[in-house]
Amino acid sequence: MKLLVFSDSHGMPLYMREALERHRTADAVIFLGDGERDIQQMRALFPEMAFYAVRGNCDFGSDAPVREVLDLGGARIFCTHGHAYNVKYGLYSAVCAAREAKANLLLFGHTHEALETYEDGLYILNPGSISAYPATYGVVDISDSGILTNIIHRN
């Protein structure tokens, strides 16, 4: 299963659209907040794709959840924007929440800094910001062999 992971588009969906066109065979798209209107546009443009989204701190009036736990392709995925877990000051709270949910993949945004790491059975990916310079997003491949995370640089 191939997942595209975006965060922090902040009203500038152009690069996200380019990435979706490039990866049309993706099985699902996960949006980690701060650009809910942008992801709604992408849902309309790519109706054949499955979309999941959480609310960011700039998604005012959104009814999307602050966190979501997804079971996709054999992985248990904890998704959050990250502001509710203070990820700008460290990952401890987000990692604890992911472990409590029995997740093996933690996805978060908010910092605008791409990150991929592994910590004692937990894959951790922040795709960075799809609207920043450099614009980045994540690709996650889930197979019987395991989980592979990648950060893609658009610029």
Secondary structure, DSSP 8 states (H G I E B T S, - for coil): -EEEEE---TT--HHHHHHHHHTTT-SEEEE-SS-HHHHHHHHHH-TTSEEEE---TT-TT--S-SEEEEEETTEEEEEE-SGGGTGGG-SHHHHHHHHHTT-SEEE--SS---EEEEETTEEEEE---TTSSS-EEEEEEEETTEEEEEEEE--
